[in-house]
Amino acid sequence: MDAKKDNNLMNSIQIAGIPIGYYLLMLVIIVAGTCLNKIPNNFLTGFAFCMILGFLLTWLGKQSKYFDMLGGPSLLCLFIPTFLVYLGIFPKSVVKFTKVFYTGQMGYIDYFIASLICGSILSMDRNILVNAGKRYAVPLLTGVVVSFLGAGALGIFSGYGFGRGILNLAIPIMGGGIGAGAIPLASIYEGYGYTLGNGADVLSMLMPAVTLANIFAILMGALLNALGKKEDRFFTGFSGSGQLMRTGEIFEKKEEDNKTSATFVSLGIGLLMSGTLYIFGYLVSKMLCPAIHAYAWTILTTAVLKIVGLVPRKLEEGAGDWYGLISYIGVPTILVCVSLISMDIPVILDALTDPIYLLISFVVTVLAAIGAGFGGMLMKMNFVEAAITAGLCMANAGGAGDVAVLGAAERMNLMPFAQISSRIGGAMILLIASFLTPILM
């Protein structure tokens, strides 16, 4: 009798729909095989490892209502795996294993972001895209200007220096992450002979700011999400519960479809649509305009197709169904990847020893969100959504940071606007850096 009762209890507790006993068995097999470096490093094994951890940490994060409200599942996915490596519980081989899956030849990051970009744009209301897109430059620019001025002012009052505050912290933080931000920015600085005030490698001096701001942006995304759920809103237009534009002022929201599940055919269509549009964007970037990232071309192409109405509804629905699937299984998976690849505990701990550096990094991130939020309100956007997309997604670590911030804020549907911030906004920051560096250095 007791054995039957225990069995029923084990079956009643499920993680990602799997009874916990079977889930733990799968966890042991997958994690042991990965840590022992005894399995092939391919897309299937990389996905299985990151997904099994992601679902477990997501489940743990949801066990507390209040922690869940603060983005607990995403925060656990982002910080626990990197701590396991830092403490030596996971071997360094796990990081190498994940890196090949995430950014190496397998390129899960491209697979994931392309699916979210195409699916979220093609499945969204056309009026949202038209009315929100043309206003988006305003919160983007207000967030940049306010954060730059704040960094410069703090630099003066702290003795750090006006120019150093902007060049060392504000520009790298708002520059679109690492690959499309910090790395080309370091080249710009080195071209002008600017060394950030000491003889250290320029890129190594930029990385703590990018890393710290990414963490601050994630935490602020969780905080804004929690504040946006409060019944007592601070002011009209504070939160749109995931919708960028204020409902009723710009467009009439369509009735929701009664569709409750996807078909194998629609999922296949969605996968193919995402792949086709990403490949087109990549070709344009490589062959015609290398200055603009492939993601940006994918966004622009998909948006034009949606605005003009060239995509049949069946294909739009397929892209939306695929987006829904990837949002469910892909978000915990990619957050674990981000944790293992991008969260560097020693770098973070070293930066924490400089209180001024820490303070300015924090203030830049906060001001980016506040400036973008109020700038968005001028354009009839909701404060929280504008602050997250045009502010925090400028201050985070690029594409992976967008995923982390939107995951913590529970607003993955805003990925197109987040990618505009990281890619187009990041390119804009590099242009600004080219003009400001010789003036402020």
Secondary structure, 3 states (H helix, E strand, C coil): CHHHHHHHHHHHCEECCEEHHHHHHHHHHHHHHHHCCCCCCCHHHHHHHHHHHHHHHHHHHCCCHHHHHCCHHHHHHHHHHHHHHHCCCCCHHHHHHHHHHHCCCCCHHHHHHHHHHHHHHHCCCHHHHHHHHCCCHHHHHHHHHHHHHHHHHHHHHHCCCHHHHHHHHHHHHCCCCHHHHHHHHHHHHHHCCCCCCCCCCHHHHHHHHHHHHHHHHHHHHHHHHHHHCCCCCCCCCCCCCCCCECCCCCCCCCCCCCCCCCCHHHHHHHHHHHHHHHHHHHHHHHHCCCCCCHHHHHHHHHHHHHHHCCCCHHHHHHHHHHHHHHHHHHHHHHHHHHHHHHCCHHHHHHHCCCHHHHHHHHHHHHHHHHHHHHHHHHCCECHHHHHHHHHHHHHCCHHHHHHHHHHHHCCHHHHHHHHHHHHHHHHHHHHHHHHHHHHHC
